[in-house]
Amino acid sequence: MKLQGKILLKGLLINFSLMIIASASLLAQSASSYKIPFILTAQNNILIKATLNGKDTVSLMFHTAASSLTLTHEAIEKMKSLQFEGTDTVKSWGGAENSSRYSKSNTLQIGGNKWYNIPLWENLNSGPGSGGKFGLELFEGKVIDINFDQKIITISKSLPKRIKDYESLNLIYKNEMMFIEAQCKIGEELFSNNFLIHSGYAGSILFDDGFTESHHLDEKLVVTSEKTLKDSFGNVLKTKKAAIPFLSIGETKLNDVSVGFFQGALGRQKMSIIGGDLLKRFNIVIAADRKTIFLKPNGLKDAPHSNV
């Protein structure tokens, strides 16, 4: 199992990337609405078929906590259209600095929609079955409607008419990442915490180190197993797995939720995470301004929790 982290880039490439992506989105935004079919994998990742530079096909993971288009070394080895201009230093979730090649300008096609002048970076890992990942930047200023019942993502300029059937919740949007508040029961106590919406993480909940320490999770929770996770560059992180009686997001309560937390690496995991095993239980609409999220429990709400 691989944990996909948000890549943090140093130097002028950050501004370069954001500037190019902003201009590249213009073509895609000209359509009022379009649908993107996806595959939900056994690891709870959202995979989408894409074409690069009109030549190379690749399956990409839609990663709600990523901010760049990245491809794995394995996928790049099979491609003929890529040209790399240099390397940059990248800090990954595992805490280590890594060297990453970058390609400044590419054409990305998903369905009938194209984005031009897209930069991309190389890393080692992505979700199983995918050759890379992309994040929210392709849909800037657009409503993102993720329907897990139909396995369709709809991108549009306005909220769908059926939005009245969804529960509206506040989003905290900062540094191109989305956070939502949820309540979790640990022992006999109920705690609130902000969670990063992280579709690249296969599991349900991963608690940050500060929350783990302040609430003494290693004393209150019964550890059932340990898992080894790898970030985008192969750095190894070990987590302890346990379960909590329930977690509530808005008015929806999810029972017997699997959770993970780190021990021995205090300060490394700074954000708590809601991963794919919980996200797939809702049909999700994200407002264009990223200030509101709309949730509706779907047919997977009571599905057994994945052992990932």
Secondary structure in CASP SS format (residue, H / E / C, confidence):
PFRMAT SS
TARGET T0000
AUTHOR 0000-0000-0000
METHOD secondary structure of the structure
MODEL  1
M C 1.00
K C 1.00
L C 1.00
Q C 1.00
G C 1.00
K C 1.00
I C 1.00
L E 1.00
L E 1.00
K C 1.00
G C 1.00
L C 1.00
L H 1.00
I H 1.00
N H 1.00
F H 1.00
S H 1.00
L H 1.00
M H 1.00
I H 1.00
I H 1.00
A H 1.00
S H 1.00
A H 1.00
S H 1.00
L H 1.00
L H 1.00
A H 1.00
Q H 1.00
S C 1.00
A C 1.00
S C 1.00
S E 1.00
Y E 1.00
K E 1.00
I E 1.00
P E 1.00
F C 1.00
I E 1.00
L E 1.00
T C 1.00
A C 1.00
Q C 1.00
N C 1.00
N C 1.00
I E 1.00
L E 1.00
I E 1.00
K E 1.00
A E 1.00
T E 1.00
L E 1.00
N C 1.00
G C 1.00
K C 1.00
D E 1.00
T E 1.00
V E 1.00
S E 1.00
L E 1.00
M E 1.00
F E 1.00
H C 1.00
T C 1.00
A C 1.00
A C 1.00
S C 1.00
S C 1.00
L E 1.00
T E 1.00
L E 1.00
T E 1.00
H H 1.00
E H 1.00
A H 1.00
I H 1.00
E H 1.00
K C 1.00
M C 1.00
K C 1.00
S C 1.00
L C 1.00
Q C 1.00
F C 1.00
E C 1.00
G E 1.00
T E 1.00
D E 1.00
T E 1.00
V E 1.00
K E 1.00
S C 1.00
W C 1.00
G C 1.00
G C 1.00
A C 1.00
E E 1.00
N E 1.00
S E 1.00
S E 1.00
R E 1.00
Y E 1.00
S E 1.00
K E 1.00
S E 1.00
N E 1.00
T E 1.00
L E 1.00
Q E 1.00
I E 1.00
G C 1.00
G C 1.00
N E 1.00
K E 1.00
W E 1.00
Y E 1.00
N E 1.00
I E 1.00
P E 1.00
L E 1.00
W E 1.00
E E 1.00
N E 1.00
L C 1.00
N C 1.00
S C 1.00
G C 1.00
P C 1.00
G C 1.00
S C 1.00
G C 1.00
G E 1.00
K E 1.00
F E 1.00
G C 1.00
L H 1.00
E H 1.00
L H 1.00
F H 1.00
E C 1.00
G C 1.00
K C 1.00
V E 1.00
I E 1.00
D E 1.00
I E 1.00
N E 1.00
F C 1.00
D C 1.00
Q C 1.00
K C 1.00
I E 1.00
I E 1.00
T E 1.00
I E 1.00
S E 1.00
K C 1.00
S C 1.00
L C 1.00
P C 1.00
K H 1.00
R H 1.00
I H 1.00
K H 1.00
D H 1.00
Y C 1.00
E E 1.00
S E 1.00
L E 1.00
N E 1.00
L C 1.00
I E 1.00
Y E 1.00
K E 1.00
N C 1.00
E C 1.00
M E 1.00
M E 1.00
F E 1.00
I E 1.00
E E 1.00
A E 1.00
Q E 1.00
C E 1.00
K E 1.00
I E 1.00
G C 1.00
E C 1.00
E E 1.00
L E 1.00
F E 1.00
S E 1.00
N E 1.00
N E 1.00
F E 1.00
L E 1.00
I E 1.00
H C 1.00
S C 1.00
G C 1.00
Y C 1.00
A C 1.00
G C 1.00
S C 1.00
I E 1.00
L E 1.00
F C 1.00
D C 1.00
D H 1.00
G H 1.00
F H 1.00
T H 1.00
E H 1.00
S H 1.00
H C 1.00
H C 1.00
L H 1.00
D H 1.00
E H 1.00
K H 1.00
L C 1.00
V C 1.00
V C 1.00
T C 1.00
S E 1.00
E E 1.00
K E 1.00
T E 1.00
L E 1.00
K E 1.00
D C 1.00
S C 1.00
F C 1.00
G C 1.00
N C 1.00
V E 1.00
L E 1.00
K E 1.00
T E 1.00
K E 1.00
K E 1.00
A E 1.00
A E 1.00
I E 1.00
P E 1.00
F E 1.00
L E 1.00
S E 1.00
I E 1.00
G C 1.00
E C 1.00
T E 1.00
K E 1.00
L E 1.00
N E 1.00
D E 1.00
V E 1.00
S E 1.00
V E 1.00
G E 1.00
F E 1.00
F E 1.00
Q C 1.00
G C 1.00
A C 1.00
L C 1.00
G C 1.00
R C 1.00
Q C 1.00
K C 1.00
M C 1.00
S E 1.00
I E 1.00
I E 1.00
G C 1.00
G H 1.00
D H 1.00
L H 1.00
L H 1.00
K C 1.00
R C 1.00
F E 1.00
N E 1.00
I E 1.00
V E 1.00
I E 1.00
A C 1.00
A C 1.00
D C 1.00
R C 1.00
K C 1.00
T E 1.00
I E 1.00
F E 1.00
L E 1.00
K E 1.00
P E 1.00
N C 1.00
G C 1.00
L C 1.00
K C 1.00
D C 1.00
A C 1.00
P C 1.00
H C 1.00
S C 1.00
N C 1.00
V C 1.00
END
